[in-house]
Amino acid sequence: MTEPYGRVALIGLGLIASSMYWALKRAGFEGEVTGFARSSETRDIAREIGLCDRVCDTLTDAVTDADLVVLCVPVGVMGAVAAEMADALKPGATVTDVGSVKSEVIAAVAPHLPEGVHFVPGHPLAGTEHSGPRSGFAELFDNRWTLLVPVEGTDPDAIARLRSFWESLGANVEETGPDHHDLVLAVTSHAPHLIAYTMVGVADDLRRVTDGEVIKYSAAGFRDFTRIAASDPTMWRDVFLSNKEATLEILGRFTEELFALQRAIRQGDGDHLHAYFTRTRAIRRGIIEAGQDTDAPNFGRGAKK
């Protein structure tokens, strides 16, 4: 059994960090959890709701003597955060992150970390459309996947320790490489979010449909697009700029598929449409069978209050 961390520092106190804290408490974590956010308002809220054992007013205070430092900030600022905290990191500490892009994060963060500090990038594949310190909950990572993307030459013990940490939060853990991670996430997350933002934007621009009708008559498909498109705009801006090549590749493939469907509809090719929808329906069934969603009509989300 790997040794647990004695002190964990959460940098950035939004959905992921707050969920990590509550999941740690649920797991009976006996160490100390420090937290830091740039916004004084966020720090005040964290103190108000008891998020973290100690909320610090500086980044340096939060990471000092930490065995694990988790960067829960937008990927576009991770390099600057790493540079600012580097001198305060203790030898033997592990630095990880929760960013949705890995190649750019590795390039931005790794050069700033001192020798003797382990860098094991990570990405929990869990989230909601909500953000901020009040949005977290202990069950967020249960039976969801966390991908570890260790850089070449990383101490295997540091990887094993971080794996054990995520498993204690309820996550399934696998390792992958940065380029493969970024391509897979472009398919499963980044392109779908961009398409959702686009579809909601199209509805907004469609002047012959009033705003009231868009809201009142939202069927499940459009409603779920709006849920995805409600995600944090700063985070997603940085994701697309940081995973540019993979996202553009997948969007190119999407455009080709869309043109093929347009042609089938125009030509009345029902056989093509039926075969295509049958194949994609099977993918949805596979997601349910893998335990990553349910077959409930609300797509696994809570009932409307």
Backbone bond lengths (Angstrom), bond angles and torsions (degrees), N, CA, C in turn:
res aa  C-N    CA-C-N  psi(-1)  N-CA   C-N-CA  omega(-1)  CA-C   N-CA-C  phi
1 M - - - 1.481 - - 1.525 109.32 -
2 T 1.344 117.18 131.45 1.449 120.93 -178.79 1.528 110.73 -74.78
3 E 1.320 114.86 151.40 1.462 120.66 -178.50 1.529 110.26 -73.08
4 P 1.330 118.80 130.91 1.470 120.14 178.20 1.520 111.34 -71.05
5 Y 1.299 116.28 159.85 1.466 120.70 177.25 1.524 109.55 -74.66
6 G 1.327 115.61 144.03 1.458 119.66 177.45 1.519 112.60 -84.71
7 R 1.335 115.95 -36.34 1.466 120.12 179.15 1.524 108.48 -138.35
8 V 1.321 115.36 131.12 1.463 122.57 179.48 1.525 108.41 -118.36
9 A 1.336 116.64 131.42 1.457 121.67 177.90 1.524 109.39 -110.61
10 L 1.321 116.61 123.89 1.460 122.70 178.16 1.527 108.18 -104.09
11 I 1.326 115.82 116.64 1.461 120.92 -176.41 1.523 108.91 -106.87
12 G 1.332 114.85 111.21 1.460 121.33 -169.45 1.516 107.83 97.74
13 L 1.318 117.80 119.54 1.467 121.18 -170.16 1.527 111.74 -115.71
14 G 1.317 115.99 57.96 1.459 121.29 177.61 1.514 111.64 -101.32
15 L 1.335 115.96 -151.02 1.465 122.44 -176.02 1.526 112.68 -55.62
16 I 1.328 118.09 -50.59 1.460 120.64 -174.25 1.521 111.01 -68.78
17 A 1.328 117.45 -48.07 1.457 119.89 -179.14 1.520 111.96 -62.56
18 S 1.328 116.73 -43.57 1.464 118.43 -179.17 1.523 110.70 -66.63
19 S 1.329 117.13 -37.22 1.472 119.52 176.81 1.520 110.75 -66.25
20 M 1.314 117.24 -37.96 1.472 120.33 176.94 1.523 110.65 -60.66
21 Y 1.324 116.02 -42.74 1.465 118.61 -179.19 1.527 111.11 -63.18
22 W 1.345 116.59 -48.40 1.468 118.26 -178.28 1.531 111.10 -66.66
23 A 1.318 117.41 -33.11 1.468 119.98 176.79 1.527 111.11 -68.82
24 L 1.333 116.59 -36.39 1.466 120.01 175.73 1.524 110.81 -63.12
25 K 1.306 116.73 -43.86 1.466 120.22 179.43 1.524 110.53 -64.18
26 R 1.327 116.51 -41.69 1.467 119.89 177.21 1.516 111.20 -60.05
27 A 1.345 116.18 -35.67 1.464 120.83 -178.35 1.522 112.81 -78.96
28 G 1.337 117.14 -3.68 1.462 119.92 179.44 1.516 113.99 80.68
29 F 1.313 117.75 26.90 1.463 121.84 179.59 1.524 110.24 -57.58
30 E 1.314 116.53 128.67 1.467 120.63 -173.78 1.523 113.18 -101.19
31 G 1.326 117.51 -6.23 1.451 119.93 179.25 1.516 112.48 -82.68
32 E 1.327 115.63 -167.48 1.461 121.47 179.31 1.524 109.47 -105.03
33 V 1.324 115.40 140.65 1.462 121.08 175.21 1.520 108.00 -115.71
34 T 1.328 115.72 118.43 1.457 120.30 174.17 1.522 108.85 -100.74
35 G 1.320 116.19 158.11 1.455 120.02 -179.73 1.512 111.09 -142.15
36 F 1.330 115.25 152.03 1.465 119.95 176.95 1.525 108.78 -147.93
37 A 1.335 115.50 141.29 1.465 122.52 171.93 1.515 107.45 -139.77
38 R 1.329 116.35 147.96 1.469 120.12 179.81 1.517 111.75 -62.73
39 S 1.320 116.13 -38.06 1.460 121.17 -175.45 1.523 111.06 -79.11
40 S 1.322 116.30 126.09 1.463 119.91 176.86 1.524 110.69 -64.91
41 E 1.342 116.40 -31.65 1.457 119.87 177.48 1.531 110.57 -63.82
42 T 1.325 116.90 -42.59 1.469 120.72 177.56 1.519 110.70 -63.24
43 R 1.321 117.38 -41.78 1.470 120.20 178.47 1.528 110.48 -63.53
44 D 1.313 116.98 -39.74 1.468 120.00 178.89 1.533 110.93 -63.60
45 I 1.332 116.55 -42.54 1.468 119.98 178.40 1.520 110.25 -63.30
46 A 1.336 116.11 -42.47 1.465 119.95 179.77 1.526 110.91 -59.38
47 R 1.312 117.01 -43.04 1.468 120.14 178.35 1.529 110.73 -65.88
48 E 1.315 115.26 -39.13 1.467 120.09 -178.55 1.530 111.46 -61.91
49 I 1.328 117.66 -40.85 1.465 120.77 -175.65 1.527 112.77 -95.22
50 G 1.323 116.80 3.68 1.463 119.58 177.98 1.514 113.76 75.54
51 L 1.328 116.28 27.75 1.458 121.03 179.76 1.524 109.18 -83.91
52 C 1.308 115.60 115.90 1.468 125.77 -176.12 1.535 110.07 82.97
53 D 1.313 114.39 150.01 1.466 119.83 178.31 1.518 110.50 -71.97
54 R 1.344 114.62 -31.09 1.465 119.17 179.78 1.522 108.38 -148.54
55 V 1.333 116.76 117.96 1.458 121.76 176.04 1.519 107.88 -94.22
56 C 1.324 116.60 123.81 1.460 122.17 -174.51 1.528 110.54 -100.35
57 D 1.324 115.53 151.84 1.457 120.58 -179.51 1.521 112.81 -91.31
58 T 1.342 116.76 -7.80 1.460 119.81 175.79 1.519 109.36 -133.13
59 L 1.310 115.41 152.68 1.459 121.36 177.36 1.519 110.74 -63.36
60 T 1.317 116.99 -40.70 1.465 121.31 -178.93 1.518 111.38 -60.12
61 D 1.327 116.75 -45.59 1.470 119.80 179.20 1.529 111.12 -60.86
62 A 1.312 116.59 -38.54 1.466 119.87 -176.47 1.519 112.00 -66.78
63 V 1.329 118.13 -38.65 1.474 119.89 -174.03 1.523 113.22 -92.06
64 T 1.313 118.04 -13.65 1.465 120.44 -178.83 1.531 110.44 -59.45
65 D 1.324 115.49 126.97 1.472 123.57 178.77 1.533 113.67 67.12
66 A 1.324 118.27 11.34 1.466 120.28 177.90 1.525 110.03 -76.67
67 D 1.323 115.80 138.70 1.464 121.12 175.15 1.524 111.20 -84.33
68 L 1.325 116.23 -28.64 1.463 122.07 177.40 1.519 108.87 -134.90
69 V 1.324 116.29 127.65 1.459 122.55 176.06 1.521 107.40 -115.62
70 V 1.331 116.67 123.41 1.460 121.80 -177.50 1.527 108.67 -112.55
71 L 1.325 116.33 116.54 1.454 121.55 178.87 1.523 108.97 -85.37
72 C 1.323 115.93 107.93 1.465 122.83 -178.98 1.516 109.66 -112.84
73 V 1.322 116.00 43.09 1.461 122.85 -177.85 1.524 108.62 -113.85
74 P 1.349 118.64 163.90 1.460 120.14 177.69 1.533 111.46 -55.96
75 V 1.319 116.71 144.52 1.463 119.98 -174.37 1.522 112.21 -60.70
76 G 1.326 117.60 -26.35 1.456 120.44 -178.57 1.514 114.70 -67.99
77 V 1.330 118.60 -17.89 1.470 120.92 -178.84 1.522 112.80 -113.04
78 M 1.326 118.39 2.74 1.468 119.89 -176.03 1.522 112.70 -62.46
79 G 1.317 117.49 -37.83 1.459 119.82 178.76 1.515 111.85 -61.99
80 A 1.327 116.86 -44.55 1.464 120.95 179.76 1.519 111.47 -65.25
81 V 1.334 116.74 -38.85 1.469 120.51 177.52 1.525 110.29 -64.76
82 A 1.327 116.77 -43.73 1.466 120.55 179.70 1.524 110.77 -60.60
83 A 1.332 116.86 -41.89 1.465 120.22 179.76 1.523 111.34 -64.03
84 E 1.327 116.36 -40.10 1.465 120.40 -177.50 1.525 112.71 -69.16
85 M 1.330 116.92 -33.92 1.468 118.98 -174.58 1.517 113.15 -95.09
86 A 1.324 118.25 -8.18 1.466 121.99 -169.40 1.525 113.09 -53.64
87 D 1.313 117.06 -46.59 1.472 119.98 -175.30 1.521 112.88 -68.53
88 A 1.326 118.05 -18.25 1.464 121.18 -177.92 1.523 112.64 -92.81
89 L 1.321 118.10 -7.06 1.467 120.81 -178.09 1.517 110.58 -74.66
90 K 1.311 116.39 137.07 1.455 119.67 -179.35 1.527 109.96 -86.32
91 P 1.321 117.73 148.75 1.462 120.69 178.23 1.530 110.76 -58.24
92 G 1.319 116.45 137.16 1.453 121.06 179.81 1.512 114.20 89.98
93 A 1.335 117.44 -7.47 1.463 120.47 178.52 1.529 109.95 -69.74
94 T 1.316 114.84 157.10 1.466 121.29 173.93 1.515 109.06 -111.45
95 V 1.323 115.67 134.02 1.469 122.02 173.46 1.522 107.55 -110.56
96 T 1.318 116.44 131.25 1.455 121.45 174.82 1.517 108.18 -135.18
97 D 1.337 115.93 178.36 1.455 119.79 179.08 1.517 108.13 -145.60
98 V 1.331 116.55 175.57 1.467 120.79 179.05 1.522 110.56 -125.60
99 G 1.335 116.68 20.56 1.452 121.24 -173.86 1.519 113.64 -69.96
100 S 1.333 115.28 152.63 1.457 122.51 -177.68 1.523 112.62 -83.13
101 V 1.329 117.14 -4.29 1.460 122.94 176.87 1.517 107.31 -125.80
102 K 1.337 117.13 142.61 1.451 118.70 -175.41 1.529 113.94 -115.43
103 S 1.322 120.05 -43.72 1.469 120.06 -176.43 1.522 111.56 -59.08
104 E 1.321 117.18 -47.87 1.463 121.18 -178.97 1.525 111.48 -67.67
105 V 1.321 116.93 -36.97 1.465 119.99 179.11 1.529 110.51 -65.54
106 I 1.323 116.46 -43.07 1.465 119.95 178.28 1.526 110.21 -60.55
107 A 1.322 116.69 -44.82 1.461 120.65 -179.72 1.527 111.72 -64.44
108 A 1.334 116.61 -32.84 1.467 120.39 -176.85 1.526 112.80 -82.56
109 V 1.333 116.76 -35.13 1.468 120.33 -171.97 1.528 112.93 -93.52
110 A 1.319 117.57 -46.39 1.468 121.96 -170.64 1.530 114.06 -53.12
111 P 1.333 120.07 -42.66 1.469 118.88 -177.21 1.520 114.66 -62.89
112 H 1.318 117.87 -20.49 1.466 121.12 -176.40 1.527 113.18 -89.33
113 L 1.315 118.44 -15.21 1.461 120.18 -173.21 1.519 110.58 -84.40
114 P 1.332 117.12 133.53 1.463 120.19 -177.65 1.520 112.49 -70.71
115 E 1.315 115.39 158.01 1.461 120.58 176.93 1.522 109.06 -61.40
116 G 1.321 116.13 139.91 1.458 120.36 -178.34 1.507 113.39 96.10
117 V 1.338 117.22 -8.33 1.463 121.84 174.40 1.525 107.75 -102.93
118 H 1.320 116.59 128.51 1.465 121.66 -178.41 1.526 109.88 -84.48
119 F 1.321 115.56 137.36 1.465 120.46 176.71 1.522 108.42 -118.61
120 V 1.336 115.39 113.84 1.462 121.20 -179.87 1.540 107.33 -126.55
121 P 1.326 117.80 89.48 1.465 119.88 179.18 1.524 111.48 -58.88
122 G 1.327 115.86 148.81 1.463 120.36 -179.27 1.510 111.49 -146.37
123 H 1.329 114.64 166.69 1.464 119.43 178.31 1.520 109.59 -154.61
124 P 1.330 118.01 103.61 1.468 120.35 172.83 1.524 110.26 -73.96
125 L 1.324 116.28 123.62 1.469 120.64 -178.79 1.525 108.65 -87.37
126 A 1.296 114.71 67.61 1.463 121.79 -177.32 1.511 107.74 -150.41
127 G 1.317 115.98 147.65 1.454 119.30 178.87 1.511 110.82 171.26
128 T 1.294 114.98 173.53 1.462 122.53 173.52 1.527 106.41 -136.80
129 E 1.329 117.08 -179.58 1.455 119.68 177.07 1.524 112.25 -80.02
130 H 1.339 117.42 -3.26 1.462 121.50 -177.21 1.524 111.30 -91.45
131 S 1.307 116.89 156.96 1.459 121.95 -179.95 1.520 109.21 -142.38
132 G 1.325 115.54 170.27 1.456 120.20 178.72 1.511 112.77 97.85
133 P 1.333 116.87 164.48 1.467 121.30 -174.05 1.523 114.70 -65.06
134 R 1.324 117.59 -25.12 1.469 119.92 -179.66 1.533 112.83 -81.28
135 S 1.319 118.14 -7.67 1.470 121.25 -170.49 1.525 113.99 -86.85
136 G 1.338 118.14 -11.64 1.451 120.51 -173.70 1.523 113.96 -77.20
137 F 1.346 115.07 155.06 1.463 120.91 174.59 1.523 108.79 -153.26
138 A 1.313 115.97 149.92 1.465 122.15 -169.15 1.515 113.28 -63.28
139 E 1.324 118.70 -27.28 1.464 122.04 -173.02 1.532 113.81 -86.92
140 L 1.330 118.48 1.89 1.465 120.77 -171.86 1.531 112.66 -56.43
141 F 1.325 117.63 -37.06 1.469 120.39 -173.08 1.526 113.55 -95.31
142 D 1.333 117.53 -2.19 1.464 120.15 -175.42 1.526 111.05 -60.25
143 N 1.335 115.58 122.93 1.463 123.65 178.59 1.525 113.00 58.41
144 R 1.328 117.22 20.53 1.456 121.55 171.87 1.530 108.18 -102.14
145 W 1.317 116.11 160.32 1.460 120.11 -176.67 1.515 111.18 -92.63
146 T 1.328 115.39 137.99 1.455 121.97 167.25 1.518 107.28 -115.46
147 L 1.327 116.44 127.39 1.458 121.32 179.55 1.521 109.27 -99.79
148 L 1.329 116.26 128.12 1.455 121.76 173.38 1.528 107.44 -100.34
149 V 1.326 115.35 136.72 1.463 120.58 -176.26 1.528 108.39 -128.81
150 P 1.336 117.51 70.29 1.464 120.43 -175.42 1.525 112.23 -67.52
151 V 1.319 115.99 142.64 1.457 120.71 176.73 1.524 109.11 -76.96
152 E 1.321 115.63 160.24 1.465 120.87 -176.77 1.524 110.87 -59.63
153 G 1.326 115.71 135.34 1.456 121.46 177.94 1.508 114.98 85.83
154 T 1.327 118.32 7.08 1.468 121.45 179.95 1.526 110.44 -67.04
155 D 1.312 116.32 140.52 1.464 122.42 177.65 1.527 109.46 -59.70
156 P 1.339 118.00 122.13 1.475 120.10 -179.93 1.520 113.29 -57.63
157 D 1.332 117.09 -32.01 1.467 119.66 179.46 1.536 111.03 -66.25
158 A 1.332 116.78 -35.91 1.465 120.04 178.16 1.524 110.42 -66.39
159 I 1.332 116.64 -38.27 1.464 120.19 177.62 1.518 110.40 -66.62
160 A 1.329 116.65 -45.33 1.467 120.64 -179.06 1.522 111.30 -62.28
161 R 1.331 115.90 -37.48 1.467 120.24 -179.63 1.526 110.73 -66.14
162 L 1.340 115.96 -42.08 1.463 119.19 179.40 1.522 110.87 -69.71
163 R 1.326 117.20 -36.77 1.461 120.61 175.26 1.526 110.54 -58.20
164 S 1.324 116.37 -46.99 1.458 120.98 179.63 1.528 111.34 -61.72
165 F 1.326 115.79 -37.84 1.465 121.09 178.57 1.524 110.39 -59.90
166 W 1.345 116.99 -49.96 1.461 120.30 -178.23 1.527 111.35 -66.55
167 E 1.311 116.41 -36.60 1.463 119.32 178.02 1.523 110.83 -63.82
168 S 1.335 116.75 -33.45 1.469 119.50 178.10 1.525 111.96 -67.65
169 L 1.348 116.52 -20.03 1.471 121.06 177.45 1.522 111.88 -88.62
170 G 1.337 116.93 0.59 1.454 121.29 177.40 1.509 114.81 101.66
171 A 1.342 117.86 0.59 1.463 121.00 -173.64 1.529 111.93 -86.89
172 N 1.336 114.87 153.31 1.459 122.47 164.01 1.523 106.88 -88.14
173 V 1.321 118.01 143.48 1.467 120.47 -172.99 1.526 110.64 -127.72
174 E 1.327 115.39 134.08 1.458 121.95 172.08 1.526 108.78 -136.65
175 E 1.340 115.79 159.53 1.464 121.64 176.14 1.527 109.49 -107.66
176 T 1.328 116.09 148.39 1.457 121.33 176.96 1.516 108.43 -153.65
177 G 1.331 116.69 173.41 1.459 121.65 177.40 1.516 111.15 -92.59
178 P 1.333 117.71 159.93 1.469 120.56 -174.18 1.525 114.02 -64.43
179 D 1.333 118.42 -44.14 1.462 119.96 -178.27 1.526 110.94 -66.26
180 H 1.333 116.40 -41.85 1.456 119.74 179.20 1.527 110.26 -65.34
181 H 1.333 116.05 -42.30 1.463 120.11 176.98 1.524 110.67 -54.85
182 D 1.328 116.71 -48.77 1.456 120.55 -173.74 1.521 111.67 -67.24
183 L 1.330 117.30 -34.39 1.464 120.01 177.58 1.528 110.65 -69.48
184 V 1.329 116.43 -46.03 1.470 120.35 -179.94 1.526 110.43 -61.23
185 L 1.319 116.94 -43.12 1.465 119.49 -178.80 1.523 111.78 -70.36
186 A 1.319 117.44 -28.03 1.459 119.25 174.29 1.526 110.12 -62.17
187 V 1.346 116.11 -35.37 1.464 120.72 178.98 1.524 111.12 -75.52
188 T 1.328 116.49 -48.52 1.456 120.61 -168.56 1.528 113.95 -87.07
189 S 1.324 117.73 -18.53 1.460 119.32 -173.84 1.523 113.60 -136.38
190 H 1.330 117.66 -53.44 1.456 119.84 -169.12 1.531 112.30 -68.07
191 A 1.332 117.25 -52.57 1.469 119.55 178.67 1.536 111.97 -61.80
192 P 1.352 119.36 -44.32 1.471 118.24 176.91 1.531 113.48 -57.62
193 H 1.326 117.01 -37.83 1.463 118.48 177.67 1.526 110.74 -66.22
194 L 1.330 117.10 -42.35 1.457 119.22 -179.90 1.525 110.76 -64.24
195 I 1.319 117.19 -39.42 1.466 121.33 177.69 1.525 110.29 -64.56
196 A 1.335 116.61 -40.29 1.467 120.04 178.32 1.528 111.04 -63.36
197 Y 1.346 116.63 -45.45 1.462 119.34 177.09 1.528 110.56 -58.56
198 T 1.337 115.88 -40.41 1.461 120.28 -178.61 1.524 111.38 -66.47
199 M 1.330 116.90 -44.10 1.461 120.36 -177.50 1.526 110.87 -64.24
200 V 1.313 117.03 -40.51 1.465 119.97 178.30 1.527 109.75 -67.28
201 G 1.350 116.00 -37.60 1.460 119.37 177.13 1.517 112.27 -64.82
202 V 1.340 117.06 -38.88 1.461 121.23 177.73 1.528 110.40 -61.83
203 A 1.332 116.55 -44.21 1.461 120.09 179.37 1.533 110.87 -61.54
204 D 1.322 115.81 -37.46 1.463 120.04 179.91 1.537 111.11 -67.50
205 D 1.347 115.27 -33.61 1.463 119.94 -177.80 1.532 113.21 -83.78
206 L 1.317 116.60 -11.46 1.459 119.93 -175.74 1.531 108.73 -79.98
207 R 1.302 116.07 88.82 1.461 121.03 -168.50 1.528 113.24 -66.02
208 R 1.350 117.60 -19.89 1.466 117.12 -178.76 1.525 111.93 -78.63
209 V 1.340 117.07 -6.95 1.462 121.67 173.76 1.519 107.46 -110.52
210 T 1.295 118.47 123.05 1.462 120.24 -176.85 1.518 110.25 -73.68
211 D 1.330 115.79 158.12 1.466 120.74 177.99 1.522 110.50 -56.84
212 G 1.328 115.53 -39.23 1.462 118.47 -178.90 1.508 112.08 -61.88
213 E 1.336 117.25 -39.67 1.460 120.24 179.96 1.525 111.55 -68.12
214 V 1.321 117.22 -39.47 1.456 120.46 178.35 1.520 110.13 -59.14
215 I 1.311 116.30 -41.17 1.464 120.03 -178.57 1.527 111.33 -76.75
216 K 1.323 116.51 -47.36 1.473 120.21 -175.36 1.521 112.79 -65.98
217 Y 1.323 116.48 -40.13 1.454 119.93 -170.57 1.529 112.75 -103.51
218 S 1.324 117.13 21.90 1.464 120.33 -179.27 1.520 110.17 -65.33
219 A 1.325 116.77 111.17 1.458 121.59 172.76 1.518 108.59 -78.35
220 A 1.329 116.18 174.01 1.456 120.95 -172.02 1.525 112.43 -55.55
221 G 1.336 117.66 -40.72 1.463 120.01 -177.36 1.514 112.33 -60.70
222 F 1.330 117.39 -53.26 1.457 120.46 -178.99 1.529 110.89 -67.41
223 R 1.328 116.14 -37.13 1.464 119.53 179.40 1.527 110.36 -59.10
224 D 1.340 117.32 -41.33 1.461 119.81 -179.51 1.524 112.00 -73.08
225 F 1.339 116.82 -29.93 1.458 118.65 171.86 1.527 110.06 -60.96
226 T 1.341 117.17 -43.78 1.458 119.57 -178.45 1.519 111.44 -66.60
227 R 1.334 116.99 -33.11 1.472 119.41 176.75 1.522 110.52 -62.49
228 I 1.334 116.50 -46.76 1.462 120.08 179.81 1.526 110.41 -65.00
229 A 1.327 116.20 -41.20 1.461 120.65 -177.08 1.523 112.82 -72.08
230 A 1.322 118.04 -5.92 1.466 121.24 177.12 1.522 112.27 -84.78
231 S 1.330 117.69 -0.84 1.457 121.35 -177.37 1.528 111.11 -65.14
232 D 1.327 115.40 162.28 1.456 122.91 -173.38 1.533 111.94 -57.20
233 P 1.336 119.23 118.52 1.466 121.32 -174.96 1.513 114.07 -67.46
234 T 1.332 118.27 -33.65 1.465 120.15 178.70 1.519 110.80 -65.40
235 M 1.325 116.20 -45.66 1.464 120.37 179.72 1.519 110.65 -59.24
236 W 1.346 116.66 -46.27 1.459 119.33 -174.87 1.518 112.49 -74.13
237 R 1.315 118.29 -32.02 1.465 119.62 172.16 1.523 110.08 -57.32
238 D 1.333 116.73 -47.42 1.462 120.77 -178.57 1.525 112.02 -67.12
239 V 1.336 116.79 -36.52 1.467 120.22 179.18 1.519 110.52 -60.55
240 F 1.332 117.27 -48.57 1.462 119.82 -176.41 1.519 111.82 -67.75
241 L 1.316 117.53 -37.11 1.454 119.78 178.60 1.527 111.60 -71.58
242 S 1.321 117.12 -28.97 1.463 120.98 -177.96 1.525 113.21 -87.74
243 N 1.322 117.33 -23.40 1.465 121.06 179.44 1.524 109.70 -117.20
244 K 1.317 114.89 45.22 1.456 122.10 -171.39 1.528 112.86 -60.18
245 E 1.333 117.31 -51.38 1.460 120.32 -171.75 1.530 111.83 -65.20
246 A 1.342 116.47 -47.00 1.466 119.41 -178.08 1.529 110.91 -65.79
247 T 1.335 116.20 -40.69 1.462 118.94 179.94 1.524 111.47 -64.78
248 L 1.330 117.49 -42.31 1.461 120.66 178.91 1.527 111.31 -64.57
249 E 1.336 116.48 -37.07 1.467 119.52 177.54 1.526 110.89 -61.73
250 I 1.333 116.38 -46.31 1.464 119.70 -178.56 1.524 111.20 -69.36
251 L 1.332 117.81 -37.09 1.465 120.05 177.55 1.524 110.96 -65.16
252 G 1.340 116.98 -33.51 1.452 119.97 175.21 1.522 111.41 -63.33
253 R 1.347 115.86 -43.82 1.464 119.94 176.83 1.533 111.10 -63.68
254 F 1.331 116.02 -40.63 1.460 120.54 178.91 1.529 110.65 -60.83
255 T 1.331 116.08 -42.81 1.461 120.08 -179.99 1.525 110.87 -61.36
256 E 1.331 116.84 -41.59 1.469 120.65 177.87 1.532 110.90 -61.04
257 E 1.328 116.45 -44.78 1.460 120.48 179.21 1.532 110.68 -63.43
258 L 1.321 115.59 -40.34 1.464 120.06 -178.75 1.532 111.08 -64.71
259 F 1.324 116.10 -40.79 1.469 119.68 177.64 1.526 110.62 -62.78
260 A 1.338 117.03 -39.90 1.463 120.60 179.36 1.526 111.05 -63.50
261 L 1.335 116.40 -39.28 1.462 120.08 178.01 1.532 110.91 -69.79
262 Q 1.327 116.77 -38.50 1.460 119.47 175.91 1.533 110.71 -58.36
263 R 1.330 115.58 -44.38 1.459 120.06 -179.35 1.528 110.85 -63.31
264 A 1.354 116.72 -41.36 1.462 120.48 -179.68 1.528 111.21 -63.95
265 I 1.329 116.47 -41.11 1.465 120.08 178.51 1.528 110.43 -65.92
266 R 1.337 115.84 -44.63 1.461 120.45 -178.65 1.531 111.22 -61.84
267 Q 1.342 116.34 -38.65 1.465 121.24 -176.76 1.526 113.24 -90.34
268 G 1.335 116.26 0.34 1.453 119.44 -179.85 1.521 113.35 67.17
269 D 1.338 116.51 32.33 1.468 121.79 -176.95 1.529 109.67 -84.90
270 G 1.328 115.88 80.29 1.462 120.66 -178.38 1.516 113.44 -64.51
271 D 1.320 117.98 -32.63 1.465 121.05 179.91 1.526 110.77 -62.66
272 H 1.332 116.23 -43.04 1.467 119.89 179.11 1.530 110.61 -63.59
273 L 1.327 116.58 -45.48 1.461 120.19 -179.20 1.522 111.12 -62.69
274 H 1.328 116.94 -45.33 1.460 120.68 -178.30 1.532 110.98 -63.08
275 A 1.321 116.97 -43.22 1.469 120.70 179.98 1.529 110.74 -64.69
276 Y 1.325 116.18 -40.52 1.466 120.67 -179.30 1.524 110.43 -65.60
277 F 1.323 117.02 -46.86 1.460 121.20 -178.38 1.526 110.90 -67.10
278 T 1.328 118.06 -33.27 1.460 121.35 177.78 1.526 110.34 -65.23
279 R 1.343 115.89 -42.40 1.470 119.86 -179.72 1.526 110.95 -66.07
280 T 1.316 116.82 -43.40 1.462 118.86 -178.35 1.523 111.86 -72.63
281 R 1.320 117.56 -30.07 1.464 120.49 175.74 1.521 110.54 -61.92
282 A 1.323 117.00 -35.77 1.461 120.95 179.51 1.525 111.74 -64.94
283 I 1.327 116.62 -31.06 1.466 120.03 177.05 1.521 109.75 -65.78
284 R 1.323 116.56 -42.62 1.462 120.76 177.21 1.532 110.32 -60.20
285 R 1.333 116.48 -42.31 1.458 120.33 178.83 1.529 110.59 -61.93
286 G 1.329 116.34 -38.11 1.458 119.96 178.73 1.517 112.77 -64.79
287 I 1.331 117.64 -36.24 1.458 121.46 177.16 1.521 110.58 -63.57
288 I 1.331 116.41 -41.83 1.463 120.84 178.96 1.529 110.11 -65.72
289 E 1.334 116.37 -44.55 1.464 120.08 -178.64 1.528 112.00 -65.76
290 A 1.313 116.80 -26.89 1.464 120.77 177.57 1.523 112.39 -80.21
291 G 1.329 117.70 -2.18 1.462 121.68 177.81 1.511 114.08 78.47
292 Q 1.349 117.35 17.28 1.457 120.23 -178.57 1.526 113.10 -94.65
293 D 1.322 117.40 0.74 1.461 123.26 173.93 1.518 106.81 -167.97
294 T 1.310 116.90 175.57 1.452 120.44 177.19 1.527 108.70 -116.92
295 D 1.342 115.78 168.07 1.455 119.19 178.36 1.526 111.89 -91.56
296 A 1.342 116.65 16.82 1.467 120.08 178.01 1.528 109.55 -66.19
297 P 1.336 117.71 148.23 1.465 120.96 -179.52 1.527 113.38 -58.89
298 N 1.341 116.49 -25.15 1.462 119.07 -179.64 1.529 112.04 -89.04
299 F 1.346 116.95 15.24 1.457 122.26 177.66 1.531 111.84 59.14
300 G 1.319 116.68 33.81 1.451 120.44 174.62 1.517 114.69 84.43
301 R 1.328 117.34 -3.18 1.468 118.55 179.34 1.521 110.21 -88.30
302 G 1.298 114.92 162.85 1.451 120.34 -176.02 1.517 112.26 -63.41
303 A 1.304 115.65 155.60 1.463 120.86 179.68 1.529 109.12 -66.41
304 K 1.321 114.66 152.46 1.464 120.16 178.89 1.521 109.79 -65.10
305 K 1.303 114.68 130.55 1.480 119.70 -177.89 1.527 109.95 -79.18
